[in-house]
Amino acid sequence: MSQGGHIVKPSGKRKTWAIIYRDPTGAQQWEGKFKKRNEAQARLNEILSTIDKGTYARPSSVTFEKFAEDWLAGRRQIRGSTESGYGSIINKQLVPRLGAIAVSALRFEHVDAAVSGMIEDELSSKTIHNTVTLLRTMLAGKRGPSAMRRGFAFQDPTLGLELPPLESRRITPPTPEQVWALIGAAKELGGLGYALAYMGAFTGVRRNEALGLRFNDIEWFGNEVNVRHAISKRRGTDGAHKWEWHVGPPKSRKSLRRIAATESVMKMLADLKVGKPDGAFIFPGDCNGFIDPDKFDAEVWKPIAEKAGMAATRFHDLRHFFASQLIAQGETAAYVRDQMGHSSIKVTFDTYGHLFPGRGKEASARYEKSMADARVRHKAEAGVSNPLAIDGEGGPEGTVTN
């Protein structure tokens, strides 16, 4: 049976449109806060269509805060570090701005107001983009328990949002002199910091990849470091901690890679191997056999950077340095991509494209010569005995050169 409904105009203090209709049981339903009449009409048409087709679902009163909690708990195929990052965005940005609103009632104006609030709070454009991307995934994502898949929402309120432009930030790697200062400071301080700093500078491994390396990851006769694992987060299993560190797969499938190691790196690794079994961690610690990444940052790397007079430098900057040196040595972008473990060559160019040497002058010279040679051939084929004499050798058409 065809159903009916109508649109309620704004009146009094209410400045938004609403719709009223009867659900399949005959109960009257109301939905409001549509900014424009055509939005209300579109929603009413959608509801009446689902009623006619027998697929109608009554709007849920679940708040965004409750939905977000369930959504995060229901994700199965994300790394612990990703889950932690999602949780941070949800708790710091989304719940304070949207938490009390029913998911079914979320509209464009709510999300737009949340974005305006983030801009007023002077959050970086990258943080704003990441927040909106996560919200879109939660509400309308094709994978996982999104609000639309669970019947909590019927439209994507993030569509049409105007976001601040992303700020372009060029990476400036440390210089070779600065890297040697860091390595020297690490050597003076003693401990495993020296070997880790050296490994970072000469292989470009990520911090958690380095901490997860075992001696059986080294190709001793091939001079390669085989990245097969990384330290990552997962939900705590001891009942006392929300998160715990464990050895898991690296960041992505492309992160599984073999890095060519220099002779000095191989010698250093061989020295560390003396008296230790193949399965031992190269950089052992008291966190399940490896160094706790947070402890590494605070107790190993921070003193090194401060002693070198480079307190703001991160271990990750050694990775950028490694890439910059490969580029400076003339290695191809494809080789840099493979050694860095990037997901695509686009990532390599997006990150380090400005470091590749400019070849504009050489390219333009080759183009000029190619066109000049073609002009000579063209005039020769046209039967001109001295084609260079017509246009002036080396000059544009119609010019004379002396």
Number of C-alpha atoms within 10 A of each C-alpha: 8 8 15 14 18 12 18 16 14 17 9 5 6 11 13 16 21 24 20 16 19 16 18 16 6 9 8 11 13 13 18 17 19 22 16 14 17 12 15 23 18 10 18 20 14 14 23 20 15 13 19 13 11 11 10 16 14 13 17 13 12 16 19 25 21 14 20 24 14 12 17 18 12 12 13 10 10 11 18 19 17 15 18 18 11 17 17 12 18 22 15 12 20 22 18 12 20 19 18 13 17 19 26 22 23 22 21 18 15 17 20 18 13 19 24 16 14 18 15 9 9 10 12 14 16 13 14 23 16 14 20 21 13 17 22 17 18 22 28 22 17 11 11 17 21 22 24 18 16 12 16 23 21 21 18 19 20 21 11 9 13 10 14 14 10 12 9 7 7 12 15 13 21 19 13 13 9 16 21 16 18 29 24 18 21 25 17 13 15 13 12 16 23 21 20 22 25 22 25 25 25 21 24 24 27 23 22 19 22 24 25 27 26 23 21 15 19 22 16 15 7 10 16 19 25 19 23 18 21 22 24 22 19 20 17 13 10 9 8 8 9 12 17 16 20 19 19 16 18 22 21 10 12 15 22 20 18 21 21 16 19 12 10 12 19 19 12 13 17 13 10 15 16 8 7 11 11 13 11 15 21 24 20 17 15 8 13 11 15 21 21 19 17 10 13 17 15 10 12 22 22 19 18 28 20 14 17 19 14 17 13 9 19 14 22 15 20 27 22 21 24 23 27 20 18 16 19 12 9 11 13 11 19 15 13 22 19 19 22 24 25 20 15 12 16 14 12 19 16 10 15 20 15 12 17 16 10 9 8 9 9 10 10 11 10 12 12 13 12 11 11 17 11 12 16 17 13 13 16 14 11 10 9 14 11 10 18 17 11 14 17 15 16 14 13 11 11 8 11 14 10 6
